[in-house]
Each structure stands twice: as C-alpha cells, then as structure tokens.
Amino acid sequence: MDKPYLVGGYVKLAKLWERHQFQAFRYHNDYYQKKYADSTDSELIGVYIDITGNKQTYKRTHMVRLLRDCLLGKVNCISTQTKAYLAANTEELCFLLYFLFHLPVRIDIVSEDDPLQIDTIRNPDMQREALAKMADDYVALNMPAYSEWENKLREAMNKLVS
C-alpha cells in the first residue's frame, strides 16, 4: 500500500554553518532518516537544507526545490523541526502558506516546536483552517506584493536544474 504522506524535511541554517556544512548535512539527513524509518503512513522523499542568510523564500535554493516538488506532487508534507525554519518574518510565512494552501494538491505542514507546533495532519484546534485564513487575510491586504513574490518564486523554480 502506498504511504499517504510524501515527506520533505526542511532545515534553514544560519550562514555561519557554511564552515561545518558537511556535519550539518549529515546530522539533519540522519535525523530525518531515523524519524521516518519506521513510519507506516509517511515516506521521506528528501531532506532540503539551506545554509543562507537570505530571508526571502525564493532566494533559498532548497526551499525553492521543496516547493517545486510540492507543486509537482512529489512531496505532500513538509516536516520541520521548528516553524522558524519556514519563514523569516510574518510576510514570508503568510505568502508561503498562501502558496502552499492554494496548490491543486493538499500540502500538510508539521513542526516539532512544542508547545506551539504546527500539525495540519492531525489538525488540532483546526490549525489548517486558521493558518489558511490568516494567510488569505494577509495576502488580501497586499495582493500586488504577493503576486511579485510568487513570480520571483516561480522564476527561481524555473531556473532549478532537476
């Protein structure tokens, strides 16, 4: 039986990790491999690790790759140790959520940062609906900025080498 959740693990590390990127990559790859090794409902598709100082989502190569894989249906669940890895500020988070929640396929998000973790699979307290509403409301306030952001994201996706 196919596993319903095709997981992309995502990590964004500060630029200072560049000097130790091999160790960081190994650690995070091992972490996600172990986390999903015995899962009956999830398959780890890949681990996407950015080491960068870029705050904009569309400037983070592996986030762009992850979002492209979501768009293509290769990944339908983003797993991250902390929601802080997803976005540097409210605007980036709302734009990211709006993009993900308006794709033709359902994308879930799971973070591990207790007590305020995101889990749109189990969906405690109707998180998915609340996050979608927040993103919709935020984007509605400045659709031109979102459109510019999405255009830059899609340009970055188109530049990726498969």
Accessible surface in RSA format (square Angstrom, percent):
REM  Atomic radii and reference values for relative SASA: ProtOr
REM  Chains: A
REM  Algorithm: Lee & Richards
REM  Probe-radius: 1.40
REM  Slices: 20
REM RES _ NUM      All-atoms   Total-Side   Main-Chain    Non-polar    All polar
REM                ABS   REL    ABS   REL    ABS   REL    ABS   REL    ABS   REL
RES MET A   1   227.54 117.8 142.74  94.5  84.80 201.9 121.10 103.0 106.44 141.0
RES ASP A   2   131.86  92.4 117.08 116.5  14.78  35.0  36.80  86.6  95.06  94.8
RES LYS A   3    73.19  35.7  63.35  38.9   9.84  23.4  36.69  33.0  36.50  38.9
RES PRO A   4    70.12  51.1  50.67  46.2  19.45  70.7  63.05  52.1   7.07  43.9
RES TYR A   5    48.98  22.9  48.98  27.9   0.00   0.0  18.72  14.1  30.25  37.3
RES LEU A   6    45.76  25.5  45.76  32.7   0.00   0.0  45.76  32.1   0.00   0.0
RES VAL A   7     1.27   0.8   1.27   1.1   0.00   0.0   1.27   1.1   0.00   0.0
RES GLY A   8     0.00   0.0   0.00   N/A   0.00   0.0   0.00   0.0   0.00   0.0
RES GLY A   9     0.00   0.0   0.00   N/A   0.00   0.0   0.00   0.0   0.00   0.0
RES TYR A  10     0.00   0.0   0.00   0.0   0.00   0.0   0.00   0.0   0.00   0.0
RES VAL A  11     0.00   0.0   0.00   0.0   0.00   0.0   0.00   0.0   0.00   0.0
RES LYS A  12    41.07  20.0  34.42  21.1   6.65  15.8  12.35  11.1  28.72  30.6
RES LEU A  13    15.10   8.4  13.61   9.7   1.49   3.8  15.10  10.6   0.00   0.0
RES ALA A  14    50.70  46.6  41.72  64.4   8.98  20.4  44.14  62.2   6.56  17.4
RES LYS A  15   115.39  56.3 110.50  67.8   4.89  11.6  80.97  72.9  34.42  36.7
RES LEU A  16   111.64  62.2  99.98  71.5  11.67  29.3 108.04  75.9   3.60   9.7
RES TRP A  17    99.99  40.1  99.99  48.4   0.00   0.0  82.98  44.2  17.01  27.6
RES GLU A  18    80.61  46.3  69.49  52.6  11.12  26.5  22.59  43.7  58.02  47.4
RES ARG A  19   192.11  80.7 156.71  79.9  35.39  84.3  73.93 101.0 118.18  71.6
RES HIS A  20    89.72  49.0  89.15  62.0   0.56   1.4  59.79  61.6  29.93  34.8
RES GLN A  21    87.36  48.9  86.43  63.2   0.93   2.2  11.12  23.7  76.24  57.8
RES PHE A  22   137.69  68.9 133.89  82.9   3.79   9.9 136.47  82.7   1.22   3.5
RES GLN A  23    90.54  50.6  87.49  63.9   3.05   7.3  35.21  75.0  55.33  42.0
RES ALA A  24     3.80   3.5   0.66   1.0   3.14   7.2   3.80   5.4   0.00   0.0
RES PHE A  25    71.91  36.0  71.91  44.5   0.00   0.0  71.91  43.6   0.00   0.0
RES ARG A  26   123.93  52.0 117.75  60.0   6.19  14.7  47.21  64.5  76.73  46.5
RES TYR A  27   126.66  59.1 121.15  68.9   5.51  14.3  93.64  70.4  33.02  40.7
RES HIS A  28    13.49   7.4  13.49   9.4   0.00   0.0   4.64   4.8   8.85  10.3
RES ASN A  29    55.81  38.5  55.81  53.9   0.00   0.0  17.18  41.3  38.63  37.3
RES ASP A  30    65.03  45.6  63.78  63.5   1.25   3.0  11.99  28.2  53.04  52.9
RES TYR A  31    59.21  27.6  51.86  29.5   7.35  19.1  46.53  35.0  12.68  15.6
RES TYR A  32     0.00   0.0   0.00   0.0   0.00   0.0   0.00   0.0   0.00   0.0
RES GLN A  33   104.49  58.4 101.07  73.9   3.42   8.2  32.72  69.6  71.77  54.4
RES LYS A  34   161.39  78.7 141.96  87.1  19.44  46.3  94.05  84.7  67.34  71.7
RES LYS A  35    80.73  39.4  47.37  29.1  33.36  79.4  34.71  31.2  46.02  49.0
RES TYR A  36    28.00  13.1  21.61  12.3   6.39  16.6  16.23  12.2  11.78  14.5
RES ALA A  37    71.81  66.0  35.76  55.2  36.05  82.0  47.06  66.3  24.74  65.5
RES ASP A  38   136.20  95.4 110.64 110.1  25.56  60.4  43.43 102.2  92.77  92.5
RES SER A  39    27.08  22.9  11.97  16.0  15.11  34.8  17.54  37.3   9.55  13.4
RES THR A  40   126.32  89.8 102.41 103.8  23.91  57.0  78.02 104.8  48.30  73.0
RES ASP A  41    66.58  46.6  66.41  66.1   0.17   0.4  19.54  46.0  47.03  46.9
RES SER A  42     9.76   8.2   9.54  12.7   0.22   0.5   0.00   0.0   9.76  13.7
RES GLU A  43    83.02  47.7  80.26  60.7   2.76   6.6  22.24  43.0  60.78  49.6
RES LEU A  44    30.83  17.2   8.08   5.8  22.75  57.2   8.08   5.7  22.75  61.2
RES ILE A  45    69.65  39.6  39.14  29.2  30.51  73.5  41.69  30.0  27.96  75.9
RES GLY A  46    22.23  27.4   0.00   N/A  22.23  27.4  22.23  61.0   0.00   0.0
RES VAL A  47    28.95  19.0   1.33   1.2  27.62  66.5   1.33   1.2  27.62  74.9
RES TYR A  48    13.47   6.3  13.21   7.5   0.26   0.7   9.58   7.2   3.89   4.8
RES ILE A  49     9.02   5.1   5.45   4.1   3.57   8.6   5.45   3.9   3.57   9.7
RES ASP A  50     6.02   4.2   4.83   4.8   1.19   2.8   1.36   3.2   4.66   4.6
RES ILE A  51    26.48  15.1   4.94   3.7  21.54  51.9   4.94   3.6  21.54  58.5
RES THR A  52    16.90  12.0  15.79  16.0   1.11   2.6  11.33  15.2   5.57   8.4
RES GLY A  53    50.22  61.9   0.00   N/A  50.22  61.9  28.74  78.9  21.48  48.1
RES ASN A  54    56.72  39.1  53.61  51.8   3.11   7.5   2.96   7.1  53.76  52.0
RES LYS A  55   127.52  62.2 125.83  77.2   1.69   4.0  69.08  62.2  58.44  62.2
RES GLN A  56    61.77  34.5  61.75  45.1   0.03   0.1   9.77  20.8  52.00  39.4
RES THR A  57     0.00   0.0   0.00   0.0   0.00   0.0   0.00   0.0   0.00   0.0
RES TYR A  58    37.32  17.4  29.86  17.0   7.46  19.4  14.37  10.8  22.96  28.3
RES LYS A  59   106.87  52.1  86.59  53.1  20.28  48.3  49.81  44.8  57.05  60.8
RES ARG A  60     1.32   0.6   0.33   0.2   0.98   2.3   0.98   1.3   0.33   0.2
RES THR A  61    70.94  50.5  65.00  65.9   5.94  14.2  35.06  47.1  35.88  54.2
RES HIS A  62    65.56  35.8  65.56  45.6   0.00   0.0  39.18  40.4  26.38  30.7
RES MET A  63     0.00   0.0   0.00   0.0   0.00   0.0   0.00   0.0   0.00   0.0
RES VAL A  64     1.94   1.3   1.94   1.8   0.00   0.0   1.94   1.7   0.00   0.0
RES ARG A  65    57.74  24.2  57.74  29.4   0.00   0.0  24.81  33.9  32.92  20.0
RES LEU A  66     0.00   0.0   0.00   0.0   0.00   0.0   0.00   0.0   0.00   0.0
RES LEU A  67     0.00   0.0   0.00   0.0   0.00   0.0   0.00   0.0   0.00   0.0
RES ARG A  68    32.86  13.8  32.86  16.7   0.00   0.0  17.70  24.2  15.16   9.2
RES ASP A  69    12.77   8.9  12.77  12.7   0.00   0.0   0.00   0.0  12.77  12.7
RES CYS A  70     0.00   0.0   0.00   0.0   0.00   0.0   0.00   0.0   0.00   0.0
RES LEU A  71    53.43  29.8  38.76  27.7  14.67  36.9  38.79  27.2  14.63  39.4
RES LEU A  72   105.48  58.7  73.67  52.7  31.81  80.0  79.23  55.6  26.25  70.7
RES GLY A  73    34.62  42.7   0.00   N/A  34.62  42.7  16.30  44.7  18.32  41.0
RES LYS A  74   106.57  52.0  98.88  60.7   7.68  18.3  65.76  59.2  40.81  43.5
RES VAL A  75     0.00   0.0   0.00   0.0   0.00   0.0   0.00   0.0   0.00   0.0
RES ASN A  76    35.07  24.2  34.49  33.3   0.58   1.4   8.41  20.2  26.66  25.8
RES CYS A  77     1.70   1.3   1.70   1.9   0.00   0.0   0.00   0.0   1.70   1.8
RES ILE A  78     0.02   0.0   0.02   0.0   0.00   0.0   0.02   0.0   0.00   0.0
RES SER A  79     0.09   0.1   0.09   0.1   0.00   0.0   0.00   0.0   0.09   0.1
RES THR A  80     0.00   0.0   0.00   0.0   0.00   0.0   0.00   0.0   0.00   0.0
RES GLN A  81    33.14  18.5  27.26  19.9   5.89  14.0  16.82  35.8  16.33  12.4
RES THR A  82    36.00  25.6  36.00  36.5   0.00   0.0  25.62  34.4  10.39  15.7
RES LYS A  83    65.60  32.0  61.60  37.8   4.00   9.5  55.65  50.1   9.95  10.6
RES ALA A  84    69.45  63.9  52.00  80.2  17.44  39.7  59.49  83.8   9.96  26.4
RES TYR A  85    37.96  17.7  37.59  21.4   0.37   1.0  18.48  13.9  19.49  24.0
RES LEU A  86     0.08   0.0   0.08   0.1   0.00   0.0   0.08   0.1   0.00   0.0
RES ALA A  87    15.29  14.1   2.30   3.6  12.99  29.6   3.37   4.7  11.92  31.6
RES ALA A  88    49.55  45.6   9.36  14.4  40.19  91.4  19.42  27.3  30.13  79.8
RES ASN A  89    74.05  51.1  59.73  57.7  14.32  34.5  43.10 103.7  30.95  29.9
RES THR A  90    86.44  61.5  78.25  79.3   8.19  19.5  44.16  59.3  42.27  63.9
RES GLU A  91    67.48  38.7  65.87  49.8   1.62   3.8  11.88  23.0  55.60  45.4
RES GLU A  92     9.92   5.7   9.92   7.5   0.00   0.0   2.26   4.4   7.66   6.3
RES LEU A  93    38.93  21.7  38.93  27.8   0.00   0.0  38.93  27.3   0.00   0.0
RES CYS A  94     0.32   0.2   0.32   0.4   0.00   0.0   0.00   0.0   0.32   0.3
RES PHE A  95     2.77   1.4   2.77   1.7   0.00   0.0   2.77   1.7   0.00   0.0
RES LEU A  96     0.02   0.0   0.02   0.0   0.00   0.0   0.02   0.0   0.00   0.0
RES LEU A  97     0.00   0.0   0.00   0.0   0.00   0.0   0.00   0.0   0.00   0.0
RES TYR A  98    39.35  18.4  39.04  22.2   0.31   0.8  13.88  10.4  25.47  31.4
RES PHE A  99     4.66   2.3   2.49   1.5   2.17   5.6   3.32   2.0   1.34   3.8
RES LEU A 100     0.67   0.4   0.00   0.0   0.67   1.7   0.00   0.0   0.67   1.8
RES PHE A 101    29.85  14.9   5.48   3.4  24.38  63.4   6.16   3.7  23.69  67.8
RES HIS A 102   100.42  54.9  69.81  48.5  30.61  78.3  56.08  57.8  44.34  51.6
RES LEU A 103    18.95  10.6   4.67   3.3  14.28  35.9   4.82   3.4  14.13  38.0
RES PRO A 104   122.55  89.3  77.62  70.8  44.93 163.3  90.93  75.1  31.62 196.5
RES VAL A 105    60.88  40.1  54.34  49.2   6.54  15.8  59.83  52.0   1.05   2.9
RES ARG A 106   127.96  53.7 108.63  55.4  19.33  46.0  62.63  85.6  65.33  39.6
RES ILE A 107     0.02   0.0   0.00   0.0   0.02   0.0   0.00   0.0   0.02   0.0
RES ASP A 108     5.41   3.8   5.41   5.4   0.00   0.0   0.00   0.0   5.41   5.4
RES ILE A 109     0.04   0.0   0.04   0.0   0.00   0.0   0.04   0.0   0.00   0.0
RES VAL A 110    24.03  15.8  23.98  21.7   0.06   0.1  23.98  20.8   0.06   0.2
RES SER A 111     0.40   0.3   0.00   0.0   0.40   0.9   0.00   0.0   0.40   0.6
RES GLU A 112    53.97  31.0  37.00  28.0  16.97  40.4  22.02  42.6  31.95  26.1
RES ASP A 113    34.04  23.8  25.36  25.2   8.69  20.5  29.09  68.5   4.95   4.9
RES ASP A 114   110.07  77.1  82.14  81.8  27.93  66.0  30.37  71.5  79.69  79.5
RES PRO A 115   123.87  90.3  97.64  89.0  26.24  95.4 101.25  83.6  22.62 140.6
RES LEU A 116   131.76  73.4 123.37  88.3   8.40  21.1 127.95  89.9   3.81  10.3
RES GLN A 117    45.54  25.5  41.73  30.5   3.81   9.1   9.05  19.3  36.49  27.7
RES ILE A 118    10.95   6.2  10.95   8.2   0.00   0.0  10.95   7.9   0.00   0.0
RES ASP A 119     8.55   6.0   8.55   8.5   0.00   0.0   0.00   0.0   8.55   8.5
RES THR A 120     0.02   0.0   0.00   0.0   0.02   0.1   0.00   0.0   0.02   0.0
RES ILE A 121    57.34  32.6  34.67  25.8  22.67  54.6  36.05  26.0  21.29  57.8
RES ARG A 122   166.91  70.1 136.13  69.4  30.78  73.3  73.10  99.9  93.81  56.9
RES ASN A 123    36.05  24.9  26.85  26.0   9.20  22.1  10.73  25.8  25.32  24.5
RES PRO A 124    45.98  33.5  35.08  32.0  10.90  39.6  45.98  38.0   0.00   0.0
RES ASP A 125   138.36  96.9 101.69 101.2  36.67  86.7  38.18  89.9 100.18  99.9
RES MET A 126   121.39  62.9 120.53  79.8   0.85   2.0  79.89  67.9  41.50  55.0
RES GLN A 127    37.49  21.0  35.81  26.2   1.68   4.0  16.61  35.4  20.88  15.8
RES ARG A 128    32.04  13.5  32.04  16.3   0.00   0.0   9.14  12.5  22.90  13.9
RES GLU A 129    83.57  48.0  74.44  56.3   9.13  21.7  49.78  96.3  33.78  27.6
RES ALA A 130    61.12  56.2  47.33  73.0  13.79  31.4  55.78  78.6   5.34  14.1
RES LEU A 131    27.40  15.3  27.16  19.4   0.24   0.6  27.40  19.2   0.00   0.0
RES ALA A 132    24.98  23.0  24.47  37.8   0.51   1.1  24.98  35.2   0.00   0.0
RES LYS A 133   130.02  63.4 126.06  77.3   3.95   9.4 102.57  92.3  27.44  29.2
RES MET A 134    74.33  38.5  66.01  43.7   8.32  19.8  38.46  32.7  35.87  47.5
RES ALA A 135     0.26   0.2   0.26   0.4   0.00   0.0   0.26   0.4   0.00   0.0
RES ASP A 136    54.62  38.3  51.10  50.9   3.51   8.3  20.49  48.2  34.12  34.0
RES ASP A 137    69.42  48.6  65.04  64.7   4.38  10.4  28.68  67.5  40.74  40.6
RES TYR A 138    64.69  30.2  61.86  35.2   2.83   7.4  41.86  31.5  22.83  28.1
RES VAL A 139     0.32   0.2   0.32   0.3   0.00   0.0   0.32   0.3   0.00   0.0
RES ALA A 140    78.26  72.0  47.17  72.8  31.09  70.7  52.61  74.1  25.65  68.0
RES LEU A 141   152.83  85.1 119.33  85.4  33.50  84.2 122.49  86.0  30.33  81.6
RES ASN A 142    65.93  45.5  63.98  61.8   1.95   4.7  14.36  34.6  51.57  49.8
RES MET A 143    82.71  42.8  81.56  54.0   1.14   2.7  75.24  64.0   7.47   9.9
RES PRO A 144   102.08  74.4  90.75  82.7  11.33  41.2  97.09  80.2   4.99  31.0
RES ALA A 145    28.58  26.3  20.21  31.2   8.38  19.1  24.87  35.0   3.72   9.8
RES TYR A 146     9.50   4.4   9.50   5.4   0.00   0.0   5.83   4.4   3.67   4.5
RES SER A 147    46.54  39.3  43.76  58.4   2.78   6.4  28.08  59.8  18.46  25.9
RES GLU A 148    93.61  53.7  90.25  68.3   3.35   8.0  31.88  61.7  61.72  50.4
RES TRP A 149     9.13   3.7   6.86   3.3   2.27   5.3   8.76   4.7   0.37   0.6
RES GLU A 150    37.77  21.7  37.77  28.6   0.00   0.0   6.05  11.7  31.72  25.9
RES ASN A 151    87.25  60.2  84.34  81.5   2.92   7.0  16.87  40.6  70.38  68.0
RES LYS A 152    76.86  37.5  73.60  45.2   3.26   7.8  42.32  38.1  34.54  36.8
RES LEU A 153     0.00   0.0   0.00   0.0   0.00   0.0   0.00   0.0   0.00   0.0
RES ARG A 154    89.08  37.4  88.87  45.3   0.21   0.5  40.88  55.9  48.20  29.2
RES GLU A 155    97.85  56.2  95.38  72.2   2.48   5.9  34.40  66.5  63.46  51.8
RES ALA A 156    21.41  19.7  15.11  23.3   6.30  14.3  18.95  26.7   2.45   6.5
RES MET A 157    11.75   6.1   7.68   5.1   4.07   9.7   5.06   4.3   6.69   8.9
RES ASN A 158   128.17  88.4  95.77  92.6  32.40  78.0  29.85  71.8  98.32  95.0
RES LYS A 159   165.30  80.6 137.44  84.3  27.86  66.3  93.05  83.8  72.25  77.0
RES LEU A 160    30.03  16.7  11.55   8.3  18.48  46.5  13.85   9.7  16.18  43.5
RES VAL A 161   128.50  84.6 119.87 108.5   8.63  20.8 123.54 107.3   4.96  13.4
RES SER A 162   129.17 109.2  75.44 100.7  53.73 123.8  58.26 124.1  70.91  99.3
END  Absolute sums over single chains surface
CHAIN  1 A     8909.5       7436.2       1473.3       4956.4       3953.1
END  Absolute sums over all chains
TOTAL          8909.5       7436.2       1473.3       4956.4       3953.1
